[in-house]
Amino acid sequence: MRKAVAVATAATAFAGSLVGFGTQAIAAPAPTGPVASQASAEAAKCVVVVRWYTKRFSRYVEVKNSCARKACFSVTVAARRDPQFSIGPNRQQSFQYGGIAWTKGTDIKNKSC
C-alpha cells in the first residue's frame, strides 16, 4: 500500500512539474539579442581549422585566426574534457590537444576570452 501511494505521489509531482515547465517555456519571451548573436557570429568567423594531424606521440590541430583581436576556442574531443586555447590576432598556429591514445578531435568551439 505504501509503495502504491509513493508511486502515485511521485507521478503526480512529476506531471505537475512538466505542466509548470511547459507553461513557463511558452510564457517566457524569446530573447532577441542582436548584440549577443552578432558577437557569437563574429567569434565563429574568427577561428577556423586548417588541418588536423598527428606528430610522433601527440595530436595537433592547426588553426587560423583571421580577426584583428585575440580569439579563444576549445577542441571538441569525445569522452574527454575539451582543452581550451587562445590565439593572437591574424595568426596561424598549431596546438597540441592530446596524446596519441586520445580520440581525434572532431571540431572546435569558439569561446569568449
C-alpha positions as CSV (number, residue, x, y, z in Angstrom):
1,M,0.0,0.0,0.0
2,R,2.8,2.4,0.9
3,K,4.6,1.7,-2.3
4,A,1.5,2.4,-4.4
5,V,0.9,5.7,-2.6
6,A,4.6,6.7,-3.1
7,V,4.4,5.9,-6.8
8,A,1.2,7.8,-7.2
9,T,2.6,10.8,-5.3
10,A,5.8,10.8,-7.4
11,A,3.8,10.6,-10.6
12,T,1.6,13.5,-9.6
13,A,4.6,15.6,-8.7
14,F,6.4,14.8,-12.0
15,A,3.3,15.6,-14.0
16,G,2.8,18.9,-12.2
17,S,6.4,19.8,-12.8
18,L,6.0,19.1,-16.6
19,V,2.9,21.2,-16.8
20,G,4.6,24.1,-14.9
21,F,7.7,23.8,-17.2
22,G,5.6,23.9,-20.3
23,T,3.7,27.0,-19.3
24,Q,6.9,28.8,-18.3
25,A,8.5,28.0,-21.6
26,I,5.6,29.3,-23.6
27,A,5.1,32.4,-21.4
28,A,8.7,33.4,-21.4
29,P,9.6,35.8,-24.3
30,A,12.2,34.7,-26.7
31,P,15.5,36.5,-26.3
32,T,16.0,39.0,-29.1
33,G,19.7,39.7,-28.7
34,P,21.1,41.2,-31.9
35,V,24.2,42.1,-29.9
36,A,24.7,38.6,-28.5
37,S,24.1,36.9,-31.8
38,Q,26.4,39.4,-33.6
39,A,29.2,38.7,-31.1
40,S,28.8,34.9,-31.4
41,A,28.7,35.3,-35.2
42,E,31.9,37.3,-35.2
43,A,33.6,34.7,-32.9
44,A,32.5,31.9,-35.3
45,K,34.2,33.7,-38.2
46,C,37.5,34.3,-36.5
47,V,39.0,30.9,-35.8
48,V,38.9,28.2,-38.5
49,V,40.6,24.8,-38.7
50,V,43.3,24.5,-41.3
51,R,44.2,20.8,-40.6
52,W,44.3,18.0,-38.1
53,Y,47.4,15.9,-37.8
54,T,49.4,13.5,-35.6
55,K,53.1,14.1,-35.0
56,R,55.1,11.5,-33.0
57,F,53.0,10.7,-29.9
58,S,50.7,13.8,-29.9
59,R,47.6,15.0,-31.7
60,Y,47.6,18.6,-33.1
61,V,45.2,21.0,-34.7
62,E,46.3,23.9,-36.8
63,V,44.0,26.9,-36.7
64,K,43.9,30.3,-38.3
65,N,42.6,33.5,-36.6
66,S,41.5,36.0,-39.3
67,C,40.3,38.6,-36.9
68,A,42.3,41.6,-35.6
69,R,41.8,40.6,-32.0
70,K,42.7,37.7,-29.7
71,A,40.4,34.7,-30.0
72,C,39.7,31.8,-27.7
73,F,38.5,28.3,-28.7
74,S,38.2,24.8,-27.4
75,V,38.8,21.5,-29.2
76,T,35.9,19.0,-29.1
77,V,37.1,15.6,-28.1
78,A,34.7,12.7,-27.4
79,A,34.6,11.4,-23.8
80,R,37.2,14.0,-22.6
81,R,37.2,17.4,-21.2
82,D,37.6,19.9,-24.1
83,P,41.0,21.6,-23.9
84,Q,40.9,25.4,-24.3
85,F,43.3,27.6,-26.2
86,S,43.8,31.2,-27.3
87,I,45.4,32.6,-30.4
88,G,46.7,36.1,-31.2
89,P,45.3,38.3,-33.9
90,N,45.9,37.5,-37.6
91,R,47.9,34.3,-36.8
92,Q,48.1,30.7,-37.9
93,Q,49.3,28.3,-35.2
94,S,49.3,24.6,-34.2
95,F,48.1,23.4,-30.8
96,Q,48.7,20.1,-29.1
97,Y,45.4,18.9,-27.7
98,G,46.2,15.4,-26.6
99,G,48.3,12.3,-26.7
100,I,48.2,9.5,-29.3
101,A,45.9,7.5,-27.0
102,W,43.2,10.2,-27.1
103,T,40.4,10.1,-29.6
104,K,40.7,12.5,-32.5
105,G,39.2,15.9,-32.2
106,T,36.1,16.5,-34.2
107,D,35.6,20.2,-34.3
108,I,36.4,23.5,-32.5
109,K,34.1,25.7,-30.5
110,N,34.7,29.4,-30.4
111,K,34.6,30.8,-26.8
112,S,34.7,34.3,-25.4
113,C,38.1,35.3,-23.8
